[in-house]
Each structure stands twice: as structure tokens, then as C-alpha cells.
Amino acid sequence: METNPASATSNQKLQHHLSPQTPPQPHHNHLGLLHSNSIFAIFIATASLIALLAIFFIILLFRRLKSAKKHANWERSDTSFDKSISVARNTAIYDCSPGNLGRGSLGAANSSNNGHRRGVQVFTYKELEVATEGFSERNVLGNGGYGVVYKGVLSDGTVAAIKMLHWQGKQGERAFRIEVDLLSRLHSPYLVDLLGYCADQNHRLLILEYMPHGTLKHHLHPLHSHGQHRPLDWGTRLAIALDCARALEFLHEHTVPSVIHRNFKCTNILLDDNFRAKVSDLGLAKMGSDKVNGQISTRVLGTTGYLAPEYASTGKLTTKSDIYSYGIVLLELLTGRVPVDSKRPAGEHVLVSWALPRLTNRDNILEMVDPALKGHFSKKELIQVAAIAAMCVQPEADYRPLMTDVVQSLIPLAKNYSSISSSNSLRFQNNAVSPRY
Ligand SMILES: Nc1ncnc2c1ncn2[C@@H]1O[C@H](COP(=O)(O)OP(=O)(O)OP(=O)(O)O)[C@@H](O)[C@H]1O
């Protein structure tokens, strides 16, 4: 069979045209255009994402810088304290559970505040203005070295003591920071609880647990504090001595690093509904040293009459300085005298100098007892408490006991009174132990 060359050529052409290998030129060009469009789109999307991320990081950086600046302002003074505080920050929150001795009453009083701890709250000045009826004069509870204390009712109905600090001074600002910092982390039924604070541009306020019976000073030295109170009976004095010893034991021995109160005194011991004591005012507190002797050197601050001699003369501060101050408070509980009283006859101005020789003399010991007790106390217990006081106020710091030792010595004494119902300062009066001498 013969083939027509013309038709063969056209067949070839046709085949060539129909062949899949035929390059579809126009189609090929269209795909190329799409590809470069996608690349452009991807480029734009990536660039926008990078730009967005950059903006986000710049904003984050600015915020960080701002808060770091704020933090630096807050912590601008006394870096040594802040360093030691940061050590404590890494440790657990300390919670001192109530001892079994007579804490039923305190536990009940605590339940409103400590029982269901809400943590430290931040308040606005306006909220505190409302709580105190515009910081009204009639709500003033008292005046201290750092400011005025008002009674107030918070929006949830909690009654609180609101302390407005004159914080312009550097010391006031520091005291505020220390109190907030320490009390936010240290919780003990023997310390007055911090409910919150306000720290805006112009104000510094502490919101504290309200202690209805005020300071120990008001009850022990009514003439020196313009108050009219029934005298505290012997059993109540022992319970207060034990509560305070537990507070200092907590600060010295249950806290790492230990905390030195540095301003332990009668006006910093507050009494609750049941006349159980809690220690307040940690504004001058210092962290103890980790060194063997636990000694730190610092500016001498505190209150005359309560300062340990070695601290007053050299500025060397240890937990033993607090123990000396505690000994002075014990002397006040025993004698009803203030630490320094220039109105007394010569030789009796300084309580510790007058009391020390009598404390260890069984015959003279009765001369020093608070006349307000009207003889209602046990001489045996008196001798034991006097012995503890004598050890605490020894001029040689190393010979002073640890607070744990004081607590252990007082427990059996206070136990004698713990079963008696406690509703007011005279809760032990009916069962007061008559003098056995
Ligand atoms: N939590 C509180 N509950 C009830 N009253 C309080 C409370 N805190 C303080 N007060 C009262 O306010 C007064 C002043 O207290 P503040 O702690 O400011 O000073 P202070 O301890 O008396 O003196 P200083 O500033 O020299 O330590 C106290 O004497 C007390 O009457």
C-alpha cells in the first residue's frame, strides 16, 4: 500500500499537534506569572508578621523597663536589707501554728483574719477614706512616731486599724516597706496581721488587724498613757508574757534568716478581745546574720529603756538584743513600772538597775511586785518569772537565754491559768492565787 506523502506530513503534523509532549506555550506562561505573584504575597505576609512581632517586642520591652523603674524606686534605699529580704523570699511562707496552751481564745479571735487568710490586699486611698469616715478625728486610735492610727470598717465589714504614715522621711518609707515585705510573708498568731496596704503617689497606709484592747502600756501604766483600765491580773500577765515570748521565738527561730524585731516594747504589744497578746510594728526589723555569732552592725534605733547595752553602745545587733528588751517588758509586767521614770526617787529612775539586785534576792523580791496586783499572785511563780527576767536582762549578751528556753519555762506557769474561762482582764480574778508567803 502506497502512502501519500502529503497526507503523511499532515498526519505527522496532526500527531505532533495532538502529542502530549507538545509544549503548550501560552499555558506555560500563565503558571509562571502565578508563581511570582505567590512569592510576592508570601514575602508581604512574612514582612508584616515580622513587623508585628517587632512592635509587640518593643511594647513588651517598654513595659518591662517601666516596671523595673518602678521597682527601683520602691527599693531605692538600704540595699543591704533588700538583699537579705531576697534570701527570705526564696524560702517558704512561714506559718506558726498556735501552741496548745490557752490558744483556744486566740484561735477564735483569729478566725476572722487568720483562720481564712485572704492574703495582703492593695487598697486605694479613696477606699480607706470611706472606711475611716474621711480619716475623722473620732476614729483616731492613737499616735505613734511614724503616724496616726485610725479605726476603720472595710467594704467587706472587717474592722481594721489603719495606720497612716508620715512617709516623707526616708526612715518612714523604709519602715513601711519592711513592714509590708515582712508581714506579707510571715504569718503567726502571735504577730498582728497585715490585711493590706495603700502605696499611691502621695500616701502610705498599713491596714492591720484591729486589736480591741489596745496596747499593753495602756493597761500596765494607765497613768503614763492617760487611760483608765482595770489592772491586769497575774494569770493574764503570765499569758501575755508567753504570747510575746512565742512571737519572738517565731521571729528568731522559726524564720530563715532570723528576724530581729529591734523595737520590742510595751506599746508594740497589742491585746485582743480576750487579752491575749500579739506583737506589732516590724518597721525597724532587721534580718539576722548567717554568721556563727549572728551579729550585724547597724544604726542604733529603738526606744530608750529597752535597748540592750551592747547594741546601744556599739550598734552590734543580734537576736539577744530583742531578748534584753523582752526582759524589760517582763520587769514591767512584774513591777507595773515604766523602764525610765525620772519622777521616782534617786536610784529608782532606771527600772533595770533598780530591779536587778532584787530579782535574785528571795527576801527583797516582794518589794518590787506591782502594788496593783494587791497580793494576788503565787510567790513561787513570781520567783520563777523574776529568774527568767534576770537572765534576759544580763549585761553580757551571750548569757541571755534563747527565746525557746523562755517559752519552755513559761508554759508550765501559764498552764495553771489556761483552763479558767477568759472573757476579760479579770478572767482569773475570781480564782486569783492568794499570796503564799
Ligand atoms: N492594730 C491595732 N489595733 C488597735 N489599736 C492600734 C493598733 N495599732 C496601733 N494602735 C493604736 O495606735 C497607737 C499608735 O500606734 P503606733 O504603732 O503607730 O505607735 P506606737 O507603737 O505607740 O509608738 P512608736 O511609733 O514609737 O512605736 C497605739 O498606741 C495604739 O493605741
The ligand as a Gaussian input file, in Angstrom:
#p B3LYP/6-31G(d) Opt

LIG

0 1
 N       -3.658000      47.064000     115.335000
 C       -4.092000      47.980000     116.203000
 N       -5.284000      47.838000     116.799000
 C       -5.719000      48.770000     117.686000
 N       -5.024000      49.865000     118.037000
 C       -3.832000      50.064000     117.460000
 C       -3.305000      49.142000     116.524000
 N       -2.088000      49.586000     116.133000
 C       -1.879000      50.723000     116.798000
 N       -2.907000      51.032000     117.598000
 C       -3.041000      52.221000     118.459000
 O       -2.369000      53.303000     117.830000
 C       -1.327000      53.810000     118.678000
 C       -0.132000      54.207000     117.841000
 O        0.465000      53.043000     117.327000
 P        1.846000      53.047000     116.566000
 O        2.203000      51.642000     116.271000
 O        1.748000      53.996000     115.430000
 O        2.873000      53.721000     117.537000
 P        3.473000      53.249000     118.918000
 O        3.852000      51.815000     118.834000
 O        2.511000      53.632000     120.016000
 O        4.758000      54.151000     119.037000
 P        6.096000      54.067000     118.177000
 O        5.793000      54.701000     116.878000
 O        7.056000      54.840000     118.998000
 O        6.454000      52.624000     118.052000
 C       -1.025000      52.690000     119.661000
 O       -0.534000      53.213000     120.866000
 C       -2.387000      52.021000     119.812000
 O       -3.139000      52.693000     120.784000

